[in-house]
Amino acid sequence: MKLLLGPILYARAQATPDPKSHDVWSFFVNVFLDSPSVAVPPSLKLCFTNAQGTRVATFEDAKPAADFTRLPPDTAGVVWRWEVILPRLDVAQRLSYHFESPDRPGVPVTFERPRPRDTRPWSPALSPQPLVVSDVVVPQRGVSPNIAFFSCNGASSVGEWSALAEPYALWDKMLHHHLKEPTDPAKTPGFQLLIGGGDQLYADSLHHTVDLLSGFMKLPRSERLTLAVPDGFRERLLTEYVWLYRERWGGTGGIASLLQRVPGLFVWDDHDIFDGWGSQEELQRAPWYRALYSAAARTFEAFQRGWLEASGTAREPDDRDMVQPVFQEAQDQDPRETRHYFQTLCFSTADCDLDVVLLDLRSGRTSRVLDEEDAHPQSEHIVMSRVQWDAFDAWREEHRHRPENGSKARHVLVVSSVPLVHLRFGPAMEHMAGGVRLRDDLLDQWESAVHRGERTRMIMNLFTLAKRSYCAVTVLSGDVHVGARARVRSRNPDHLVPALGSVGEVFIEQATSSPIVHPPPGWLPFQGMLAMSADSREDLPGFLQTELLPVGKELFLRDRNWLSIRLERPKHRENVTARPKLWVRWIAEKHHLPMEVVVEPPPFPAKG
């Protein structure tokens, strides 16, 4: 039995109507095996033991999460999933897990290692070892998960990779933080939730490593827009994306060491598809580019969401109201009703609820010409599809009407792969950037001139969520290869919270963490970006204002980094419950940043 990829842990919502759900911690464990069929689950038991070696729980029911049995023999297999439910105690637990076969109880399984795809002298041959993973931390009863947030796990080119002396230094640092014990025994050790804010894969290399795709990219643009996809190439693309996950997420170092210990929750960005997807305008209509999207989406579902339904069908972007493809063949049809990846999870305790909302800024990102017969036709650009906006609005209403509203502390983390507040470039700069191949990077930004209306809508909705749901909203983002902090203020009377009394404004914090692997921008290129942009306070319609704040001593952290996020447990004193604060801290490669962003939910409304 060959282990092609994994184990990978995936987060699961902790909230149910039953209060007993607060006494358990649950997640999924996936492994990609060379199984010949989804009809025959592997005869494996997933076993968890505590620090004393005592068995805590065993799980035997493996379900197929993704079927890749139609791929070539060196790639074919099935992703299997185990649902894990563990008891929470009054103290945090560090558990280990392994797999056992029925014929050898008590003995961890040793999986066969597949042969490398090609001969690489720098990759030493590893002898098979029993698979035993330590330090999965189950938080104590009544405590919210500690979170590690990251983005930009890779590089776009060989040159950028070669610029990294220690590519995985930040992953090593995150693992060190996960393994060490806190100085305060009341605090939960390690992390229980790993959030990927986009660009977890960097699939751009396929344009150079896949011969047919490389040749296609050298064709004139007019030919690339209409060229039909050759027979069998869709399966080839799917195979290549699967291999990328195996290479980038496999092994024992880098991201793999955290994936197998901390339940993950991921949203994608352009490099998980290819650089600039959705901001390339008419390319999104072309058959080859939609085939690339389909392969990227299917593997994103399989390995980042942990579940791929209808494995044999294509995936199309969420652009049905905006884009008419050049032409479609039968194998390109996507039968799904929902084509975006908007996600929400709630981690509930008796004293505080923590909701995580992941916005999909890629599946519906596109543009269209409104009136092609006009002498000066106007274009409409969107970041999120109408269908996803509907889903977001429905979730906000559901969140508002929960019985906890106004009686229980609540935090909401909104993951936007691209920052809502960052450097601003004017329309003239965006137009000029087309000549230096930067236009798609500028259009990617929420602050692009073409997205300003939709961005204002998003900000207004977040303030409305904060008031109507009586919660604190914090935005997490990545993408921009520097760390940054921003604040959005509102003096709109519709957003003010009565319990704050005479305070005439409310605000939302944004923490941007990027990159964890990709090299940060050089000093001189970054100074050029600053010279061509604006980063001062900006006034928006609706009594809104945005501003960037320092991260440490500087406005931008030009150093590789990730975020450590902790939600403190409410303190009860003399019939008064202190509002639980959310603490956000940047962990950088070279800089020590003792500062933290502190977010507190609004005070409860006065009774009566």
Rosetta blueprint (number, residue, H / E / L):
1 M L
2 K E
3 L E
4 L E
5 L E
6 G E
7 P E
8 I E
9 L E
10 Y E
11 A E
12 R L
13 A L
14 Q L
15 A L
16 T L
17 P L
18 D L
19 P H
20 K H
21 S H
22 H H
23 D H
24 V E
25 W E
26 S E
27 F E
28 F E
29 V E
30 N E
31 V E
32 F E
33 L E
34 D L
35 S L
36 P L
37 S L
38 V L
39 A L
40 V L
41 P L
42 P L
43 S L
44 L L
45 K E
46 L E
47 C E
48 F E
49 T E
50 N L
51 A L
52 Q L
53 G L
54 T L
55 R E
56 V E
57 A E
58 T E
59 F E
60 E L
61 D L
62 A E
63 K E
64 P E
65 A E
66 A E
67 D E
68 F L
69 T L
70 R L
71 L L
72 P L
73 P L
74 D L
75 T L
76 A L
77 G L
78 V E
79 V E
80 W E
81 R E
82 W E
83 E E
84 V E
85 I E
86 L E
87 P E
88 R L
89 L L
90 D L
91 V L
92 A L
93 Q E
94 R E
95 L E
96 S E
97 Y E
98 H E
99 F E
100 E E
101 S L
102 P L
103 D L
104 R L
105 P L
106 G L
107 V L
108 P L
109 V L
110 T L
111 F L
112 E E
113 R L
114 P L
115 R L
116 P L
117 R L
118 D L
119 T L
120 R L
121 P L
122 W L
123 S L
124 P L
125 A L
126 L L
127 S L
128 P L
129 Q L
130 P L
131 L L
132 V E
133 V E
134 S E
135 D E
136 V E
137 V E
138 V E
139 P L
140 Q L
141 R L
142 G L
143 V L
144 S L
145 P L
146 N L
147 I E
148 A E
149 F E
150 F E
151 S L
152 C L
153 N L
154 G L
155 A L
156 S L
157 S L
158 V H
159 G H
160 E H
161 W H
162 S H
163 A L
164 L L
165 A L
166 E L
167 P L
168 Y L
169 A H
170 L H
171 W H
172 D H
173 K H
174 M H
175 L H
176 H H
177 H H
178 H H
179 L H
180 K L
181 E L
182 P L
183 T L
184 D L
185 P L
186 A L
187 K L
188 T L
189 P L
190 G L
191 F L
192 Q L
193 L E
194 L E
195 I E
196 G E
197 G L
198 G L
199 D L
200 Q L
201 L L
202 Y L
203 A L
204 D L
205 S L
206 L H
207 H H
208 H H
209 T H
210 V L
211 D H
212 L H
213 L H
214 S H
215 G H
216 F H
217 M H
218 K L
219 L L
220 P L
221 R H
222 S H
223 E H
224 R H
225 L H
226 T H
227 L L
228 A L
229 V L
230 P L
231 D L
232 G L
233 F H
234 R H
235 E H
236 R H
237 L H
238 L H
239 T H
240 E H
241 Y H
242 V H
243 W H
244 L H
245 Y H
246 R H
247 E H
248 R H
249 W H
250 G L
251 G L
252 T L
253 G L
254 G L
255 I L
256 A H
257 S H
258 L H
259 L H
260 Q L
261 R L
262 V L
263 P L
264 G E
265 L E
266 F E
267 V L
268 W L
269 D L
270 D H
271 H H
272 D H
273 I L
274 F L
275 D L
276 G L
277 W L
278 G L
279 S L
280 Q L
281 E H
282 E H
283 L H
284 Q H
285 R H
286 A L
287 P H
288 W H
289 Y H
290 R H
291 A H
292 L H
293 Y H
294 S H
295 A H
296 A H
297 A H
298 R H
299 T H
300 F H
301 E H
302 A H
303 F H
304 Q H
305 R H
306 G L
307 W L
308 L L
309 E L
310 A L
311 S L
312 G L
313 T L
314 A L
315 R L
316 E L
317 P L
318 D L
319 D L
320 R L
321 D L
322 M L
323 V L
324 Q L
325 P L
326 V L
327 F L
328 Q L
329 E L
330 A H
331 Q H
332 D H
333 Q L
334 D L
335 P L
336 R L
337 E L
338 T L
339 R L
340 H L
341 Y L
342 F L
343 Q E
344 T E
345 L E
346 C E
347 F E
348 S E
349 T L
350 A L
351 D L
352 C E
353 D E
354 L E
355 D E
356 V E
357 V E
358 L E
359 L L
360 D L
361 L L
362 R L
363 S L
364 G L
365 R L
366 T E
367 S E
368 R E
369 V E
370 L L
371 D L
372 E L
373 E L
374 D L
375 A L
376 H L
377 P L
378 Q L
379 S E
380 E E
381 H E
382 I E
383 V L
384 M L
385 S L
386 R H
387 V H
388 Q H
389 W H
390 D H
391 A H
392 F H
393 D H
394 A H
395 W H
396 R H
397 E H
398 E H
399 H H
400 R H
401 H L
402 R L
403 P L
404 E L
405 N L
406 G L
407 S L
408 K L
409 A E
410 R E
411 H E
412 V E
413 L E
414 V E
415 V E
416 S L
417 S L
418 V L
419 P L
420 L L
421 V L
422 H L
423 L L
424 R E
425 F L
426 G L
427 P H
428 A H
429 M H
430 E H
431 H H
432 M H
433 A H
434 G H
435 G H
436 V H
437 R L
438 L L
439 R H
440 D H
441 D H
442 L H
443 L H
444 D L
445 Q L
446 W L
447 E L
448 S L
449 A H
450 V H
451 H H
452 R H
453 G H
454 E H
455 R H
456 T H
457 R H
458 M H
459 I H
460 M H
461 N H
462 L H
463 F H
464 T H
465 L H
466 A H
467 K H
468 R H
469 S L
470 Y L
471 C L
472 A E
473 V E
474 T E
475 V E
476 L E
477 S E
478 G L
479 D L
480 V L
481 H L
482 V L
483 G E
484 A E
485 R E
486 A E
487 R E
488 V E
489 R E
490 S E
491 R L
492 N L
493 P H
494 D H
495 H H
496 L L
497 V L
498 P H
499 A H
500 L H
501 G L
502 S L
503 V L
504 G L
505 E L
506 V E
507 F E
508 I E
509 E E
510 Q E
511 A E
512 T E
513 S L
514 S L
515 P L
516 I L
517 V L
518 H L
519 P L
520 P L
521 P L
522 G L
523 W H
524 L H
525 P H
526 F H
527 Q H
528 G H
529 M H
530 L H
531 A H
532 M L
533 S L
534 A E
535 D L
536 S L
537 R L
538 E E
539 D E
540 L E
541 P L
542 G L
543 F L
544 L E
545 Q E
546 T E
547 E E
548 L E
549 L E
550 P L
551 V E
552 G L
553 K L
554 E E
555 L L
556 F E
557 L E
558 R L
559 D L
560 R L
561 N E
562 W E
563 L E
564 S E
565 I E
566 R E
567 L E
568 E L
569 R L
570 P L
571 K L
572 H E
573 R E
574 E L
575 N L
576 V E
577 T E
578 A L
579 R L
580 P L
581 K L
582 L E
583 W E
584 V E
585 R E
586 W E
587 I E
588 A E
589 E L
590 K L
591 H L
592 H L
593 L L
594 P L
595 M L
596 E L
597 V E
598 V E
599 V E
600 E L
601 P L
602 P L
603 P L
604 F L
605 P L
606 A L
607 K L
608 G L
